[in-house]
Amino acid sequence: MTFAQTVRIDLAYKGTDFRGFAENPGVRTVGGELRSALEQILGETIELTVAGRTDAGVHATGQVVSFRTGSSRLDCERLVVALNRMCSPDMRVHAVTAVNDDFNARFSASERMYHYTVLNAPQGDPLCADLEWHIPEPLNVDAMNQAAGLFLGEHDFTSFCRRPKGQPESVLIRKIRSAKWVPLTQERICFEIAANAFCHQMVRSLTGFCVAVGLGKCDANTFEAVLKAKDRAAAPPIAPPHGLVLKRVTYGAADEQDR
């Protein structure tokens, strides 16, 4: 009988030149590149589970992946070196860890945190154009924080995400634990948001709502009406992907906050 080990990988990547994490034939993806390297090193077929399936252009500094392997070639310390040697420079593996068999990068996670960076200045920054959303018009950050405060708690976010085909409405209920806009520099602000989980494009949709409020295109208090509509057309346009970063995935500790 072959012994199988569950393995956790902590990694970061710049998503600019990837078509997201999930594998897609004919295009370059984070999952595709990582799986290919793992299979070459371990000499067996690998199936990856990821904490957050980031879209094309979205970045990560705290992504987590898990997989099962029965390979005799598994050496966690050497695997870090080998993966970083084989993968492109826009992906870096921080750690490879042998974990308990019940660990699952997606289903064991208790909280995800995302950051979204906005450059609010007359001119964009060409060196960071693929890492932030440039908005030249002045933003009312206080109004944006008022909007973000309304996100807290458990809601049905149907209006703020792309509904999975064939899925019941209950899968779109999420609990937001924190949401705020934080100044980074005189011209840059960051939206920090954490929840038990997020629906597809939900963070970008909530960012877009805050920006619409900050530009005076809608009032923060319309959030409840948008929620009740359960219609994505009721929400303002979503933010572009390139300002979004998956910053952290938490396992275990965040559960205690709900008890």
Beta strands, then each sheet from edge to edge (+ up, - down):
strand 1: 5-13
strand 2: 49-50
strand 3: 59-69
strand 4: 91-99
strand 5: 109-119
strand 6: 133-134
strand 7: 153-156
strand 8: 173-183
strand 9: 188-195
strand 10: 244-251
sheet 1: 2+ 3- 1+ 4-
sheet 2: 2+ 3- 10- 5+ 6+
sheet 3: 2+ 3- 10- 5+ 9- 8+ 7-
end
